[in-house]
Amino acid sequence: FVRKPSANEHGALINGGTVSGFIDLGDLDTFVFPGTAGQTVQLRVAELAPGPLDPSITVYDPTGAQVGTNYGGQVGALAFVPALSGNYTLLVQDGGTSVPNTGPYEVHFASFPGAKENGSLVNGGTVTGSITLGDLDTFVFGAAAGQTVQLRVAETAPGPLDPSITVY
């Protein structure tokens, strides 16, 4: 049973953070996170072990209205700009339609501005990292109006990674 917007079974998500959980048969896991009107929020739920779990993500605003939902074979992802400031509710469940499934998962949460999981970028520097399934790695850097900024991300080992950069 989940009643929105007050459901909060697993506590608050930390900006730039990751939490792990497990979906039992028929389980509904809930978290809360702060949303600020006009900022950008990105959430991902990724299964941790290959299996039948289809991670599903649904977000509700401070009034209990649904903001969005998504699910996938391995990752459910949602990006949105809150219309209201306040506590939002994240609902995680299995998105399978024919047979309910179970399994371990991770929630990745980032809100912009403010997310800086991996700290500051240094002008002229290089940072090495790793992206796990559903991961959101965040950094901050300083820039002044009128300056030119160039950023590049590159895959350092052959594989299926398609590197992507988004700047806020």
DSSP file with accessible surface (Angstrom, degrees, kcal/mol):
  #  RESIDUE AA STRUCTURE BP1 BP2  ACC     N-H-->O    O-->H-N    N-H-->O    O-->H-N    TCO  KAPPA ALPHA  PHI   PSI    X-CA   Y-CA   Z-CA
    1    1 A F              0   0  202      0, 0.0     2,-0.4     0, 0.0    27,-0.1   0.000 360.0 360.0 360.0 130.3    0.0    0.0    0.0
    2    2 A V        -     0   0   27      5,-0.1     2,-0.5    27,-0.0    27,-0.0  -0.994 360.0-170.0-134.7 126.8    1.3    3.4   -1.0
    3    3 A R     >  -     0   0  156     -2,-0.4     4,-1.2     2,-0.0     3,-0.2  -0.981  32.3-110.4-115.2 125.0   -0.4    6.8   -0.4
    4    4 A K  T  4 S+     0   0   74     -2,-0.5    57,-0.1     1,-0.3    -2,-0.0  -0.748  86.7  14.7 -98.3 145.5    1.1    9.8   -2.1
    5    5 A P  T  4 S+     0   0   53      0, 0.0    -1,-0.3     0, 0.0    59,-0.1  -0.956 125.0  51.4 -96.4  10.0    2.6   12.2   -1.2
    6    6 A S  T  4 S+     0   0   80     -3,-0.2    -2,-0.2    83,-0.1     2,-0.2   0.536  74.8 116.7 -90.0  -2.7    3.3   10.9    2.3
    7    7 A A     <  +     0   0   15     -4,-1.2    83,-0.1     1,-0.1    24,-0.1  -0.457  24.6 151.3 -67.7 132.2    4.9    7.5    1.4
    8    8 A N    >   +     0   0   78     -2,-0.2     3,-0.6    22,-0.1    23,-0.1  -0.269   1.3 153.6-159.3  60.0    8.5    7.3    2.5
    9    9 A E  T 3  S+     0   0  109      1,-0.2    22,-0.2    22,-0.1    20,-0.1   0.878  80.6  30.8 -63.7 -39.5    9.5    3.7    3.3
   10   10 A H  T 3  S-     0   0   86     20,-2.7    -1,-0.2     1,-0.3    21,-0.1   0.250 106.1-122.4-112.4  12.3   13.2    4.1    2.6
   11   11 A G    <   -     0   0   26     -3,-0.6    21,-2.0    19,-0.2    -1,-0.3  -0.265  49.3 -21.5  87.6-167.3   14.0    7.7    3.5
   12   12 A A  B     -a   32   0A  65     19,-0.2     2,-0.3    -4,-0.1    21,-0.2  -0.603  54.0-129.1 -89.3 140.3   15.4   10.7    1.6
   13   13 A L        -     0   0   10     19,-2.8     2,-0.4    -2,-0.3    95,-0.0  -0.641  22.3-131.8 -81.6 143.8   17.6   10.5   -1.5
   14   14 A I    >   -     0   0  124     -2,-0.3     3,-2.7    19,-0.1    95,-0.3  -0.838  28.4-104.3 -98.2 133.0   20.9   12.5   -1.3
   15   15 A N  T 3  S+     0   0   57     -2,-0.4   101,-0.3     1,-0.3    95,-0.2  -0.337 109.1  10.4 -58.9 124.4   21.7   14.7   -4.3
   16   16 A G  T 3  S+     0   0    8     93,-1.8    -1,-0.3     1,-0.3    94,-0.2   0.458 111.0 121.7  84.6   3.7   24.4   13.0   -6.4
   17   17 A G    <   -     0   0   22     -3,-2.7    92,-2.0    92,-0.3     2,-0.4  -0.370  52.2-142.6-101.1 175.3   23.9    9.8   -4.4
   18   18 A T  E     -E  108   0B  56     90,-0.2     2,-0.3    -2,-0.1    90,-0.2  -0.992  12.3-172.6-135.1 138.1   23.0    6.2   -4.9
   19   19 A V  E     -E  107   0B  47     88,-1.8    88,-3.0    -2,-0.4     2,-0.3  -0.970  13.9-140.6-129.5 150.1   20.9    3.8   -2.8
   20   20 A S  E     +E  106   0B  80     -2,-0.3     2,-0.3    86,-0.2    86,-0.2  -0.796  26.3 159.3-108.4 153.1   20.4    0.1   -3.2
   21   21 A G  E     -E  105   0B  21     84,-2.5    84,-2.6    -2,-0.3     2,-0.4  -0.906  29.8-124.7-155.1-177.8   17.2   -1.9   -2.6
   22   22 A F  E     -E  104   0B  93     -2,-0.3     2,-0.7    82,-0.3    -2,-0.0  -0.994  12.8-142.8-141.9 131.3   15.4   -5.1   -3.4
   23   23 A I  E     -E  103   0B   2     80,-2.8    80,-1.9    -2,-0.4     2,-0.2  -0.861  20.6-163.4 -94.9 115.2   11.9   -5.6   -5.0
   24   24 A D    >   -     0   0   94     -2,-0.7     3,-2.6    78,-0.2    77,-0.1  -0.440  47.9 -60.4 -83.7 172.2   10.1   -8.6   -3.4
   25   25 A L  T 3  S-     0   0  129      1,-0.3    -1,-0.2    -2,-0.2    77,-0.1  -0.317 127.4  -2.8 -57.9 119.0    7.2  -10.2   -5.1
   26   26 A G  T 3  S+     0   0   67     75,-0.3    -1,-0.3     1,-0.2    76,-0.1   0.557  99.1 159.4  76.0   9.8    4.5   -7.4   -5.4
   27   27 A D    <   -     0   0   35     -3,-2.6    67,-0.4     1,-0.0     2,-0.4  -0.276  30.1-163.3 -71.7 148.1    6.7   -4.9   -3.6
   28   28 A L        -     0   0   49     65,-0.1     2,-0.4   -27,-0.1    65,-0.2  -0.971  10.4-167.0-128.1 111.0    6.4   -1.1   -3.7
   29   29 A D  E     - B   0  92A   2     63,-2.7    63,-3.2    -2,-0.4     2,-0.3  -0.868   6.2-166.2-102.2 136.7    9.4    0.8   -2.5
   30   30 A T  E     + B   0  91A   4     -2,-0.4   -20,-2.7    61,-0.2     2,-0.3  -0.926  12.3 172.2-127.2 148.6    9.2    4.6   -1.8
   31   31 A F  E     - B   0  90A   6     59,-2.0    59,-2.9    -2,-0.3     2,-0.3  -0.921  19.4-138.7-138.7 163.5   11.7    7.4   -1.3
   32   32 A V  E     +aB  12  89A  18    -21,-2.0   -19,-2.8    -2,-0.3    57,-0.2  -0.905  19.0 175.6-123.2 156.4   11.5   11.1   -1.0
   33   33 A F  E     - B   0  88A   0     55,-1.9    55,-3.3    -2,-0.3     2,-0.3  -0.979  33.7-104.5-154.1 150.8   13.6   13.9   -2.4
   34   34 A P  E     - B   0  87A  74      0, 0.0     2,-0.4     0, 0.0    53,-0.2  -0.579  32.8-166.5 -78.5 138.7   13.5   17.7   -2.4
   35   35 A G  E     - B   0  86A   3     51,-2.8    51,-2.6    -2,-0.3     2,-0.5  -0.979   6.1-157.2-123.1 140.3   12.5   19.4   -5.6
   36   36 A T    >   -     0   0   64     -2,-0.4     3,-2.3    49,-0.2    49,-0.2  -0.976  32.0-106.2-117.7 127.4   12.9   23.1   -6.4
   37   37 A A  T 3  S+     0   0   47     -2,-0.5    46,-0.2     1,-0.3     3,-0.1  -0.226 104.6  16.7 -52.1 129.6   10.7   24.7   -9.0
   38   38 A G  T 3  S+     0   0   60     44,-2.3    -1,-0.3     1,-0.3     2,-0.1   0.206  99.1 111.2  92.2 -15.9   12.7   25.4  -12.2
   39   39 A Q    <   -     0   0   48     -3,-2.3     2,-0.4    43,-0.2    -1,-0.3  -0.454  69.7-112.7 -84.2 166.4   15.7   23.1  -11.4
   40   40 A T  E     -F  112   0B  29     72,-2.0    72,-3.1    41,-0.2     2,-0.4  -0.846  27.5-165.4-102.2 136.0   16.4   19.9  -13.3
   41   41 A V  E     -FG 111  80B   0     39,-2.9    39,-2.2    -2,-0.4     2,-0.4  -0.967   3.6-170.9-119.7 134.9   16.0   16.4  -11.7
   42   42 A Q  E     +FG 110  79B  28     68,-3.1    68,-2.3    -2,-0.4     2,-0.4  -0.998   7.6 177.3-125.1 131.1   17.3   13.2  -13.1
   43   43 A L  E     -FG 109  78B   1     35,-2.8    35,-2.7    -2,-0.4     2,-0.4  -0.988   3.3-179.6-130.8 141.1   16.5    9.8  -11.6
   44   44 A R  E     -FG 108  77B  79     64,-2.1    64,-3.0    -2,-0.4     2,-0.5  -0.998  11.9-163.4-139.5 141.0   17.5    6.3  -12.7
   45   45 A V  E     -FG 107  76B   0     31,-2.8    31,-2.8    -2,-0.4     2,-0.4  -0.993  17.6-176.1-122.0 121.9   16.6    2.9  -11.3
   46   46 A A  E     -FG 106  75B   1     60,-2.4    60,-2.2    -2,-0.5    29,-0.2  -0.954  27.4-120.0-122.7 136.9   18.8    0.1  -12.6
   47   47 A E  E     -F  105   0B  12     27,-2.4    58,-0.3    -2,-0.4    86,-0.1  -0.507  18.2-153.5 -70.1 141.8   18.7   -3.7  -11.9
   48   48 A L  S    S+     0   0   83     56,-2.3    57,-0.2    -2,-0.2    -1,-0.1   0.679  75.2  38.3 -91.9 -20.8   21.8   -4.9  -10.2
   49   49 A A  S    S-     0   0   43     55,-0.6     4,-0.2     4,-0.0    -1,-0.2  -0.991  93.6-101.2-131.9 139.4   21.8   -8.5  -11.4
   50   50 A P  S    S+     0   0  128      0, 0.0    24,-0.1     0, 0.0    -2,-0.0  -0.371  74.6 104.9 -57.3 129.7   20.8   -9.9  -14.7
   51   51 A G  S    S-     0   0   42      2,-0.2    52,-0.1    -2,-0.0    -4,-0.1  -0.979  83.3 -61.4 178.8-166.1   17.3  -11.3  -14.3
   52   52 A P  S    S+     0   0   76      0, 0.0     2,-0.1     0, 0.0    51,-0.1   0.557  82.1 120.8 -83.6  -6.1   13.6  -10.8  -14.9
   53   53 A L        -     0   0    2     49,-0.4    -2,-0.2    -4,-0.2    -6,-0.1  -0.369  44.2-164.5 -63.2 129.0   13.2   -7.5  -13.0
   54   54 A D        -     0   0   45     -2,-0.1    41,-3.5    47,-0.1    42,-0.2  -0.875  23.9-136.0-109.4  93.3   12.0   -4.6  -15.2
   55   55 A P  E     -C   94   0A   1      0, 0.0    17,-1.5     0, 0.0     2,-0.4  -0.275  22.4-166.0 -59.1 127.9   12.8   -1.6  -13.0
   56   56 A S  E     -CD  93  71A   8     37,-2.5    37,-1.6    15,-0.2     2,-0.4  -0.948   5.0-166.5-118.2 138.5    9.9    0.9  -13.0
   57   57 A I  E     +CD  92  70A   0     13,-3.1    13,-2.3    -2,-0.4     2,-0.4  -0.986   8.7 174.6-128.5 130.2   10.1    4.5  -11.7
   58   58 A T  E     -CD  91  69A   6     33,-2.0    33,-3.1    -2,-0.4     2,-0.4  -0.998  12.3-158.4-134.8 136.1    7.2    6.8  -11.0
   59   59 A V  E     -CD  90  68A   0      9,-2.4     8,-3.4    -2,-0.4     9,-1.2  -0.944   3.3-165.6-119.2 138.3    7.5   10.3   -9.4
   60   60 A Y  E     -CD  89  66A  23     29,-2.5    29,-2.4    -2,-0.4     6,-0.2  -0.952  17.7-129.2-121.2 140.4    4.8   12.3   -7.6
   61   61 A D    >   -     0   0   25      4,-2.9     3,-2.1    -2,-0.4    28,-0.1  -0.155  42.5 -83.9 -79.8 178.9    4.9   16.0   -6.8
   62   62 A P  T 3  S+     0   0   37      0, 0.0    25,-0.1     0, 0.0    -1,-0.1   0.717 130.6  52.7 -60.2 -18.9    4.2   17.5   -3.3
   63   63 A T  T 3  S-     0   0   99      2,-0.1     3,-0.1   -58,-0.0    25,-0.1   0.539 120.7-106.5 -89.7  -9.5    0.4   17.4   -4.0
   64   64 A G  S <  S+     0   0   19     -3,-2.1     2,-0.2     1,-0.3   -60,-0.1   0.386  73.5 140.5  98.0  -1.5    0.5   13.7   -4.9
   65   65 A A        -     0   0   48      1,-0.1    -4,-2.9    -5,-0.1    -1,-0.3  -0.526  60.0-106.7 -75.6 140.6    0.0   14.3   -8.7
   66   66 A Q  E     -D   60   0A 111     -6,-0.2    -6,-0.3    -2,-0.2     3,-0.1  -0.494  31.6-175.5 -70.1 130.0    2.0   12.0  -11.0
   67   67 A V  E     -     0   0A  56     -8,-3.4     2,-0.3     1,-0.4    -7,-0.2   0.821  61.4 -41.9 -90.5 -41.8    4.9   13.8  -12.6
   68   68 A G  E     -D   59   0A  15     -9,-1.2    -9,-2.4    10,-0.0    -1,-0.4  -0.966  47.5-149.5-178.5 165.6    6.1   11.0  -14.8
   69   69 A T  E     +D   58   0A  69     -2,-0.3     2,-0.3   -11,-0.2   -11,-0.2  -0.987  16.3 164.9-149.2 152.4    6.8    7.3  -15.1
   70   70 A N  E     -D   57   0A  71    -13,-2.3   -13,-3.1    -2,-0.3     2,-0.3  -0.961   6.6-177.6-163.0 150.0    9.2    5.0  -17.1
   71   71 A Y  E     -D   56   0A 120     -2,-0.3     2,-0.3   -15,-0.2   -15,-0.2  -0.981   4.7-178.9-148.8 160.5   10.5    1.5  -17.0
   72   72 A G        -     0   0   17    -17,-1.5    23,-0.2    -2,-0.3     4,-0.1  -0.945  44.9 -96.7-150.8 172.1   12.9   -0.6  -19.0
   73   73 A G  S    S-     0   0   49     -2,-0.3     3,-0.1   -19,-0.2    -1,-0.1   0.826 121.3  -3.3 -63.0 -31.5   14.4   -4.0  -19.3
   74   74 A Q  S    S+     0   0  107      1,-0.3   -27,-2.4   -20,-0.1     2,-0.4   0.574 135.4  33.9-130.7 -28.0   17.4   -2.9  -17.2
   75   75 A V  E     -G   46   0B  39    -29,-0.2     2,-0.5   -20,-0.1    -1,-0.3  -0.997  52.3-160.8-139.3 132.4   17.0    0.8  -16.4
   76   76 A G  E     -G   45   0B   0    -31,-2.8   -31,-2.8    -2,-0.4     2,-0.4  -0.957  25.5-174.5-104.8 127.0   14.0    3.0  -15.7
   77   77 A A  E     +G   44   0B  38     -2,-0.5     2,-0.3   -33,-0.2   -33,-0.2  -0.950  13.5 177.2-129.3 145.6   14.9    6.7  -16.3
   78   78 A L  E     -G   43   0B  29    -35,-2.7   -35,-2.8    -2,-0.4     2,-0.4  -0.974   3.8-178.9-148.3 130.4   13.1   10.0  -15.7
   79   79 A A  E     +G   42   0B  63     -2,-0.3     2,-0.3   -37,-0.2   -37,-0.2  -0.994  20.5 149.5-126.8 136.4   14.2   13.6  -16.1
   80   80 A F  E     -G   41   0B  26    -39,-2.2   -39,-2.9    -2,-0.4   -12,-0.0  -0.983  44.6-120.4-158.4 165.1   12.0   16.5  -15.4
   81   81 A V        -     0   0   84     -2,-0.3   -41,-0.2   -41,-0.2   -44,-0.1  -0.964  39.6-123.3-112.2 113.4   11.8   20.1  -14.2
   82   82 A P        -     0   0    4      0, 0.0   -44,-2.3     0, 0.0   -43,-0.2  -0.315  16.0-162.5 -58.5 135.9    9.7   20.5  -11.0
   83   83 A A  S    S+     0   0   88    -46,-0.2     2,-0.3   -45,-0.1   -46,-0.1   0.702  78.4  42.1 -86.0 -23.8    6.8   22.9  -11.3
   84   84 A L  S    S-     0   0   72    -48,-0.1     2,-0.3     2,-0.1    -1,-0.1  -0.917  79.9-127.1-123.0 149.4    6.5   23.1   -7.5
   85   85 A S        +     0   0   76     -2,-0.3     2,-0.3   -49,-0.2   -49,-0.2  -0.747  65.5  68.0 -91.1 142.4    9.0   23.3   -4.7
   86   86 A G  E    S-B   35   0A  30    -51,-2.6   -51,-2.8    -2,-0.3     2,-0.5  -0.908  87.7 -27.0 144.9-169.8    8.7   20.7   -1.9
   87   87 A N  E     -B   34   0A 105     -2,-0.3     2,-0.3   -53,-0.2    -2,-0.0  -0.674  53.1-161.0 -84.1 127.1    9.1   17.0   -1.2
   88   88 A Y  E     -B   33   0A   3    -55,-3.3   -55,-1.9    -2,-0.5     2,-0.5  -0.724  11.4-133.2-101.7 153.6    8.6   14.6   -4.2
   89   89 A T  E     -BC  32  60A   1    -29,-2.4   -29,-2.5    -2,-0.3     2,-0.5  -0.929  11.0-157.5-112.3 131.0    7.9   10.9   -3.8
   90   90 A L  E     -BC  31  59A   0    -59,-2.9   -59,-2.0    -2,-0.5     2,-0.5  -0.930   6.0-163.1-105.9 127.4    9.7    8.2   -5.9
   91   91 A L  E     -BC  30  58A  10    -33,-3.1   -33,-2.0    -2,-0.5     2,-0.4  -0.956   4.9-169.5-111.0 125.1    8.0    4.9   -6.3
   92   92 A V  E     +BC  29  57A   2    -63,-3.2   -63,-2.7    -2,-0.5     2,-0.3  -0.960  22.8 137.3-114.8 133.0   10.1    1.9   -7.4
   93   93 A Q  E     - C   0  56A  57    -37,-1.6   -37,-2.5    -2,-0.4     2,-0.4  -0.934  57.7 -74.1-157.3 176.5    8.5   -1.4   -8.5
   94   94 A D  E     - C   0  55A  25    -67,-0.4   -41,-0.1    -2,-0.3   -23,-0.0  -0.683  32.6-159.9 -80.5 133.7    8.7   -4.1  -11.1
   95   95 A G        +     0   0   13    -41,-3.5    -1,-0.1    -2,-0.4   -24,-0.1   0.373  46.1 129.4 -96.0   3.8    7.3   -2.9  -14.5
   96   96 A G        -     0   0   20    -42,-0.2     5,-0.1     1,-0.1    -2,-0.1  -0.328  42.2-162.2 -60.8 137.6    6.6   -6.4  -15.9
   97   97 A T  S    S+     0   0  129      3,-0.1    -1,-0.1     1,-0.0    -3,-0.0   0.770  79.8  33.2 -96.1 -26.5    3.1   -6.7  -17.2
   98   98 A S  S    S+     0   0  107      1,-0.3    -2,-0.1     0, 0.0    -1,-0.0   0.864 125.3  21.5 -99.8 -41.1    2.6  -10.4  -17.4
   99   99 A V  S    S-     0   0   86      0, 0.0    -1,-0.3     0, 0.0     2,-0.1  -0.990  79.0-122.2-131.4 125.4    4.5  -11.9  -14.5
  100  100 A P        -     0   0   81      0, 0.0     2,-0.3     0, 0.0   -75,-0.1  -0.419  35.3-163.1 -64.6 140.5    5.6  -10.1  -11.4
  101  101 A N        -     0   0   31    -77,-0.1   -75,-0.3    -2,-0.1     2,-0.3  -0.816   9.2-151.9-124.4 165.2    9.4  -10.2  -10.9
  102  102 A T        +     0   0   57     -2,-0.3   -49,-0.4   -77,-0.1   -78,-0.2  -0.840  28.2 120.5-129.7 165.6   11.8   -9.6   -8.1
  103  103 A G  E     -E   23   0B   8    -80,-1.9   -80,-2.8    -2,-0.3     2,-0.2  -0.808  54.2 -68.9 156.7 167.4   15.5   -8.5   -7.8
  104  104 A P  E     +E   22   0B  41      0, 0.0   -56,-2.3     0, 0.0   -55,-0.6  -0.500  48.1 175.7 -80.7 151.4   18.0   -6.0   -6.5
  105  105 A Y  E     -EF  21  47B   0    -84,-2.6   -84,-2.5   -58,-0.3     2,-0.4  -0.942  23.0-138.1-147.4 166.4   18.2   -2.5   -7.8
  106  106 A E  E     -EF  20  46B  41    -60,-2.2   -60,-2.4    -2,-0.3     2,-0.5  -0.987  11.6-147.2-126.5 142.4   20.0    0.9   -7.4
  107  107 A V  E     -EF  19  45B   1    -88,-3.0   -88,-1.8    -2,-0.4     2,-0.5  -0.937  11.3-164.5-106.0 129.6   18.5    4.4   -7.5
  108  108 A H  E     -EF  18  44B   4    -64,-3.0   -64,-2.1    -2,-0.5     2,-0.4  -0.970  10.9-175.4-114.1 128.3   20.7    7.2   -8.9
  109  109 A F  E     + F   0  43B   7    -92,-2.0   -93,-1.8    -2,-0.5     2,-0.3  -0.983  11.0 165.7-131.7 131.7   19.5   10.8   -8.1
  110  110 A A  E     - F   0  42B   1    -68,-2.3   -68,-3.1    -2,-0.4     2,-0.4  -0.983  11.0-169.8-145.3 135.5   20.9   14.1   -9.3
  111  111 A S  E  >  - F   0  41B   7     -2,-0.3     4,-1.2   -70,-0.2   -70,-0.2  -0.987  30.2-107.0-125.9 136.2   19.3   17.6   -9.1
  112  112 A F  E  4 S+ F   0  40B  31    -72,-3.1   -72,-2.0    -2,-0.4     2,-0.2  -0.947  93.8  29.6-121.7 134.8   20.8   20.6  -10.9
  113  113 A P  T  4 S+     0   0   95      0, 0.0     3,-0.1     0, 0.0   -74,-0.0   0.562 124.4  38.1 -77.4 163.1   22.3   22.9   -9.8
  114  114 A G  T  4 S+     0   0   50      1,-0.4     2,-0.3    -2,-0.2    -2,-0.2   0.000  74.0 117.7 126.2 -29.1   23.8   21.3   -6.7
  115  115 A A     <  +     0   0    4     -4,-1.2    -1,-0.4     1,-0.1    24,-0.1  -0.559  20.6 149.1 -74.0 129.2   24.9   17.8   -7.7
  116  116 A K    >   +     0   0  131     -2,-0.3     3,-1.9  -101,-0.3    24,-0.1  -0.201   2.3 156.1-155.1  53.9   28.7   17.3   -7.4
  117  117 A E  T 3  S+     0   0   80      1,-0.3    22,-0.2    22,-0.1    20,-0.1   0.839  81.7  37.2 -52.0 -39.6   29.2   13.7   -6.6
  118  118 A N  T 3  S-     0   0   72     20,-2.9    -1,-0.3     1,-0.3    21,-0.1   0.175 108.6-127.4-106.2  16.7   32.7   13.7   -8.0
  119  119 A G    <   -     0   0   29     -3,-1.9    21,-1.9    19,-0.1    -1,-0.3  -0.309  49.9 -18.4  80.9-155.9   33.8   17.2   -6.9
  120  120 A S  B     -h  140   0C  88     19,-0.2     2,-0.3    -2,-0.1    21,-0.2  -0.692  53.5-128.9 -97.0 143.1   35.3   20.0   -9.0
  121  121 A L        -     0   0   53     19,-3.0     2,-0.4    -2,-0.3    21,-0.3  -0.674  24.7-134.2 -83.1 142.4   36.9   19.8  -12.4
  122  122 A V    >   -     0   0  113     -2,-0.3     3,-2.9    19,-0.1     2,-0.0  -0.839  28.4-101.4-100.5 133.6   40.3   21.5  -12.7
  123  123 A N  T 3  S+     0   0  169     -2,-0.4     3,-0.1     1,-0.3    -1,-0.1  -0.288 109.5   7.0 -55.4 123.3   41.0   23.8  -15.6
  124  124 A G  T 3  S+     0   0   79      1,-0.2    -1,-0.3    -2,-0.0     2,-0.1   0.482 109.0 125.4  82.2   3.4   43.2   21.8  -18.1
  125  125 A G    <   -     0   0   47     -3,-2.9     2,-0.4     1,-0.0    -1,-0.2  -0.299  52.3-136.7 -94.4 174.8   42.8   18.6  -16.0
  126  126 A T        -     0   0  134     -3,-0.1     2,-0.4    -2,-0.1    -3,-0.0  -0.987  11.7-164.7-130.3 141.2   41.6   15.1  -16.7
  127  127 A V        -     0   0   77     -2,-0.4     2,-0.4    -6,-0.0    -6,-0.0  -0.984   7.0-153.0-126.5 136.7   39.4   12.9  -14.5
  128  128 A T        +     0   0  121     -2,-0.4     2,-0.3     2,-0.0    -2,-0.0  -0.909  27.6 150.1-109.6 138.8   39.0    9.2  -14.8
  129  129 A G        -     0   0   58     -2,-0.4     2,-0.4     8,-0.0    -2,-0.0  -0.845  35.1-122.3-150.5-174.4   35.8    7.4  -13.8
  130  130 A S        -     0   0   90     -2,-0.3     2,-0.6     2,-0.0    -2,-0.0  -0.999  12.7-145.2-141.9 137.8   33.5    4.5  -14.4
  131  131 A I        -     0   0   78     -2,-0.4     2,-0.2     4,-0.0     3,-0.1  -0.929  15.5-165.2-106.5 120.0   29.9    4.3  -15.3
  132  132 A T    >   -     0   0   73     -2,-0.6     3,-2.5     1,-0.2     2,-0.0  -0.511  49.5 -60.9 -91.0 170.8   27.8    1.5  -13.9
  133  133 A L  T 3  S+     0   0   78      1,-0.3    -1,-0.2    -2,-0.2   -87,-0.1  -0.286 126.4   0.5 -56.2 120.9   24.4    0.5  -15.2
  134  134 A G  T 3  S+     0   0   10      1,-0.2    -1,-0.3   -89,-0.1   -26,-0.1   0.453  96.6 155.1  81.8  -0.4   22.1    3.6  -14.7
  135  135 A D    <   -     0   0   16     -3,-2.5     2,-0.4     1,-0.1    -1,-0.2  -0.246  31.5-161.6 -66.9 147.2   24.9    5.7  -13.1
  136  136 A L        -     0   0   24   -120,-0.1     2,-0.5   -27,-0.1   -27,-0.1  -0.950   8.1-165.8-126.0 105.5   24.9    9.5  -13.1
  137  137 A D        -     0   0   46     -2,-0.4     2,-0.4   -20,-0.1   -27,-0.0  -0.839  11.2-166.1 -93.6 129.7   28.4   10.9  -12.4
  138  138 A T        +     0   0    8     -2,-0.5   -20,-2.9  -122,-0.2     2,-0.3  -0.915  13.5 170.4-122.9 145.8   28.3   14.7  -11.6
  139  139 A F        -     0   0   70     -2,-0.4     2,-0.3   -22,-0.2   -19,-0.2  -0.919  19.3-140.1-139.3 164.3   31.0   17.3  -11.4
  140  140 A V  B     +h  120   0C  49    -21,-1.9   -19,-3.0    -2,-0.3     2,-0.3  -0.912  18.3 176.1-125.1 155.3   31.1   21.1  -11.0
  141  141 A F        -     0   0   77     -2,-0.3     2,-0.3   -21,-0.2   -19,-0.1  -0.981  26.8-116.8-152.6 155.1   33.3   23.7  -12.7
  142  142 A G        +     0   0   74    -21,-0.3     2,-0.3    -2,-0.3    -2,-0.0  -0.685  33.3 167.3 -94.1 146.8   33.6   27.5  -12.7
  143  143 A A        -     0   0   62     -2,-0.3     2,-0.3     6,-0.0     6,-0.0  -0.977  23.2-139.2-154.1 148.6   33.0   29.7  -15.7
  144  144 A A    >   -     0   0   57     -2,-0.3     3,-2.3     1,-0.1    -2,-0.0  -0.822  40.7 -86.1-108.0 151.6   32.6   33.4  -16.3
  145  145 A A  T 3  S+     0   0  111     -2,-0.3     3,-0.1     1,-0.3    -1,-0.1  -0.256 116.0  20.8 -53.6 133.0   30.1   35.0  -18.7
  146  146 A G  T 3  S+     0   0   85      1,-0.3    -1,-0.3    -3,-0.0     2,-0.1   0.258  94.3 123.2  91.0 -14.5   31.8   35.3  -22.2
  147  147 A Q    <   -     0   0  122     -3,-2.3     2,-0.5     1,-0.0    -1,-0.3  -0.456  61.2-124.1 -75.7 156.0   34.4   32.6  -21.5
  148  148 A T        -     0   0  130     -2,-0.1     2,-0.4    -3,-0.1    -4,-0.1  -0.872  25.9-167.8 -99.7 133.1   34.7   29.6  -23.8
  149  149 A V        -     0   0   68     -2,-0.5     2,-0.4    -6,-0.0    -6,-0.0  -0.974   4.7-169.4-122.0 133.2   34.4   26.2  -22.2
  150  150 A Q        +     0   0  152     -2,-0.4     2,-0.4     2,-0.0    -2,-0.0  -0.992   7.6 178.3-122.5 130.8   35.3   22.9  -23.9
  151  151 A L        -     0   0   68     -2,-0.4     2,-0.4     2,-0.0    14,-0.1  -0.981   1.8-178.8-128.3 141.6   34.5   19.5  -22.3
  152  152 A R        -     0   0  219     -2,-0.4     2,-0.4    12,-0.0    12,-0.1  -0.999   9.5-166.2-138.4 144.5   35.1   16.0  -23.7
  153  153 A V        -     0   0   78     -2,-0.4     2,-0.4    10,-0.1    12,-0.1  -0.991  14.2-173.6-127.8 136.7   34.3   12.6  -22.4
  154  154 A A        -     0   0   77     -2,-0.4     2,-0.4    10,-0.1    10,-0.1  -0.986  29.5-117.5-134.1 142.7   35.8    9.5  -23.9
  155  155 A E        -     0   0   73     -2,-0.4     4,-0.0     1,-0.1    -2,-0.0  -0.634  24.1-164.5 -72.9 128.1   35.4    5.8  -23.5
  156  156 A T  S    S+     0   0  125     -2,-0.4    -1,-0.1     1,-0.1   -28,-0.0   0.498  70.2  37.2 -99.1  -4.4   38.8    4.4  -22.2
  157  157 A A  S    S-     0   0   57      4,-0.0     4,-0.2     2,-0.0    -1,-0.1  -0.994  95.9 -94.6-142.9 145.1   38.2    0.8  -22.9
  158  158 A P  S    S+     0   0  136      0, 0.0    -2,-0.1     0, 0.0     0, 0.0  -0.319  73.7 103.6 -58.6 136.7   36.4   -1.0  -25.8
  159  159 A G  S    S-     0   0   45      2,-0.2    -4,-0.1    -4,-0.0    -2,-0.0  -0.982  82.4 -67.2 172.3-170.4   32.8   -1.7  -24.9
  160  160 A P  S    S+     0   0  129      0, 0.0     2,-0.1     0, 0.0    -1,-0.0   0.437  78.6 127.1 -87.2   3.2   29.2   -0.7  -25.3
  161  161 A L        -     0   0   74     -4,-0.2    -2,-0.2     1,-0.1    -6,-0.1  -0.366  41.8-163.9 -65.2 132.5   29.4    2.7  -23.5
  162  162 A D        -     0   0  144     -2,-0.1    -1,-0.1    -8,-0.1    -8,-0.0  -0.873  23.5-138.7-112.6  92.8   28.1    5.7  -25.4
  163  163 A P        -     0   0   53      0, 0.0     2,-0.3     0, 0.0   -10,-0.1  -0.205  25.6-177.2 -58.0 141.7   29.7    8.6  -23.5
  164  164 A S        -     0   0  100    -10,-0.1     2,-0.4   -12,-0.1   -10,-0.1  -0.997  13.4-161.5-143.0 142.1   27.3   11.6  -23.0
  165  165 A I        -     0   0   75     -2,-0.3     2,-0.4   -12,-0.1   -12,-0.0  -0.988   6.3-178.5-125.0 136.8   27.7   15.1  -21.4
  166  166 A T        -     0   0   85     -2,-0.4     2,-0.4     2,-0.0    -2,-0.0  -0.999  12.0-158.0-130.1 131.9   25.0   17.4  -20.2
  167  167 A V              0   0   85     -2,-0.4    -2,-0.0     0, 0.0     0, 0.0  -0.929 360.0 360.0-113.9 133.9   25.8   20.8  -18.8
  168  168 A Y              0   0  126     -2,-0.4    -2,-0.0  -128,-0.0     0, 0.0  -0.946 360.0 360.0-119.6 360.0   23.6   22.8  -16.5
